[in-house]
Amino acid sequence: MTTAWLTEPEQRAWRAYLESSKVLMDALDRQLQRDNDLPHAYYEILVRLSEAPERALRMSELAEVTLSSRSRLSHAAARLEERGWVRREDCPTDRRGQIATLTDEGFAVLVAAAPGHVASVRSYVIDALTEEQLAALATIGETIIARVTERT
């Protein structure tokens, strides 16, 4: 099998995408840690729960939407539970499953953290791009997600 090495423009695009993703996630994580003592991964869990009906999701579904392994999510949920931000309960329809619910305290933490996070996203991404670039970024992201998910 012959490897189709990346051309110079392909290499430039790939590395720019990779590095921009890393530096952006690092910056967002630092902002949330500094301002709210909240890792970005925990913030995402709180957001996903806040958007769910009754602010609750099965742990397996929460792992899927946060792109976390079940063990990693279980560890994070335990930390969030210790802080009083999430409550886990056994699933009434499946003895093996659990449901994570965002508590009122957890929702208050999310409400407090969201303005700073949104300001960072706006500063680093939204305000840095033209409308056309933003539309292209959305299309590119959606295309990559579709390609990866169709092959896994």
N, C-alpha and C positions, 0 to 999 in steps of 0.2 A: 504494500500500500504506500502510495506517495503522499507526503504531507504537503498540503497547499499552504505554504507559509504566508503570513500576512504581508501585504505590500506596505510601503512606507505610509501612504495615507490611511490604510486600514489599521496599522500599528498605532499611528497617532490618535485616531478616533478611539480605539480600544483603550489605550492607556489614559487618555483624557477622561473617558467615561469612568474607568476604574478608580483613578485617583480622585476625581471629583466626588464620586460616591463615598469614598472613604473619608475625605476631609470634611464633607458636609455632615455625615453621620457623627463624626468626632466632634464637630463644632456644636451640633444640636445636643449631643449628649453632655458636653461640658456646660452649656447654658442651663440645661435642666438640672444638672447636678449642683451647679453653683447657686442658682436661684431658688431651687425647690428641694434639694437633696433627693432627687428622683432620677434614676437612670432612664435613658430613652426607652429601653425595653419595657420597663414598668409603666411608663407613660403610655406606650402603645397598648398595653393590656387594659389600662384604665379607659382609654379612648374606645377600644373595641367593645368593652362591657357597657360603657355609657350609651353606645349606639344600638345596643341589642334590646329587644323587647324585655321589659321589666328589668333592664340592666343585668341580664343573666345569660350565660352561655354554658353549654356542656364543655368540659375541659378539653375534650377531643376536638371540638369545633373551634375553641379558642386557640388551641395549638395550631390548627390549620390556618386560621386567618392571620395569626401573628408570625407564621412561618417558623415556628419553634418546634423543637422535638418535645414529645410529651414529658420527658424527664426534666428538660430545661424549664418548661412551663410550670411543672409541678413545684420545682424549686422556687421559681419566682412567685408563684401563688402563695407558697408557704410564707415567704418574706412579706408579701402584701397582706396576708392574713395576720401576721404578727403585728403589723402596723395598724390593723383595724380597718384597712381599706377594701378588703375583699373578704367574703365569707364563702367557704366551700361546704357543700352539703351533698349527701348521696342522692343520686338520681332516682326518683320514685319509680321509673319505668325500667330501669336497668341497674341491677345491684352492683355491676362493675364500674358504672359511670359516676362521675361527679359533676355538679353544677357549680360554677363560680358566679357569685353575685357581687356587684359593686355596691358597697355600703354608702350611706349618706356621707360619712366621713371621707371615704375614697372619692366620691363625686366632688366634694368640696375641695379636696387636694387638686383634682383635675381642673376644676374651675379656676383655682388660683394659679396653676401652672400654665394653662392654655394661652393667656395673652402674651407672655414672654416667648413661648415656643412659636406662636404664630408670627410674632414680630421678627424672630430669627429666620424663620422660613421665608418671610417676605423680604427681609434684608439680603439674605444669601442667594435666593433663587428668583422669586417673583419680580422684585424691583430691578434685578440685574439683567433681565431678559426683555426683549421686545415682545409684543403680542404674537408676532409670527414665530419667534423662537420658543415662546411658551407653548403655543399650539403644536409645534414640531416636537418639543420635549414630551408632551402628552402622547402624541402619536408614536414616538419612538419607544417610550416606556410600555405602552399598551401592546405594541408589536412584539417586543422582547418577551413580555409576560405571556402572551399567547403562544409564542414559539416554544418557550421553555415548558409551559404547562401541557402543551399538546404532546410533548415527547417524554413526559414523566408519568 
